[in-house]
């Protein structure tokens, strides 16, 4: 099938990328999509969730915004009380 990662990238019409960059992009997209933080931890093989969170903290504001939106559905009118 594919002898190396570059053949796979070529087949997917993706230019040259370092393997580390692909790992980082995968984790970033997963977190930005709202996937549980445990999923990238498992995929990347991190031993501690703190490593995953600290490395990809830049993605967390969008995830936090989504969480706030979901909470506002559960507690309508709560923002008016603040």
C-alpha positions in Angstrom: 0.0 0.0 0.0 1.8 3.1 1.2 5.5 2.8 2.0 5.8 6.0 4.0 3.8 8.9 5.2 4.7 11.1 2.3 3.0 8.7 -0.1 -0.1 8.9 2.0 0.0 12.7 2.0 0.5 12.7 -1.8 -2.5 10.4 -2.2 -4.6 12.8 -0.1 -3.4 15.8 -2.1 -1.6 17.3 1.0 1.8 18.8 0.5 4.9 17.9 2.5 4.3 18.0 6.2 6.3 16.8 9.2 4.8 14.0 11.2 4.8 16.2 14.3 2.8 18.9 12.5 0.2 16.3 11.5 -0.1 15.2 15.2 -0.5 18.8 16.3 -3.1 19.6 13.7 -5.1 16.5 14.5 -5.2 17.3 18.2 -6.1 20.9 17.5 -9.0 20.0 15.2 -10.3 17.4 17.6 -10.4 19.9 20.5 -11.8 22.7 18.4 -14.6 20.3 17.3 -15.5 19.9 21.0 -14.2 16.3 21.3 -13.4 15.2 24.8 -9.9 16.1 25.9 -9.3 12.4 26.6 -9.5 11.5 22.9 -6.4 13.5 21.7 -4.6 12.3 24.9 -5.1 8.7 23.8 -4.3 9.3 20.1 -1.1 11.3 20.9 -0.1 8.8 23.7 0.2 11.5 26.4 0.5 10.0 29.8 -1.2 12.9 31.6 -4.2 15.1 30.6 -2.3 18.2 31.8 0.3 17.7 29.0 -2.5 17.7 26.4 -4.3 20.7 27.9 -1.2 22.7 28.4 0.1 22.0 24.8 -3.3 22.8 23.2 -4.6 25.6 25.5 -4.9 27.9 22.5 -7.8 25.9 21.3 -9.7 26.0 24.6 -11.4 29.4 24.3 -13.6 28.1 21.4 -14.4 25.0 23.5 -15.2 27.1 26.5 -17.5 29.3 24.4 -19.4 26.2 23.3 -19.7 25.0 26.9 -21.1 28.4 27.9 -23.6 28.3 25.1 -24.8 24.8 26.1 -25.1 25.9 29.7 -27.2 29.0 28.7 -29.7 26.6 27.2 -30.0 24.7 30.5 -30.3 27.9 32.5 -32.2 30.5 30.4 -32.3 33.9 32.0 -29.2 33.2 34.2 -27.2 35.9 32.4 -29.8 38.5 33.3 -29.2 37.7 37.0 -25.5 38.7 36.8 
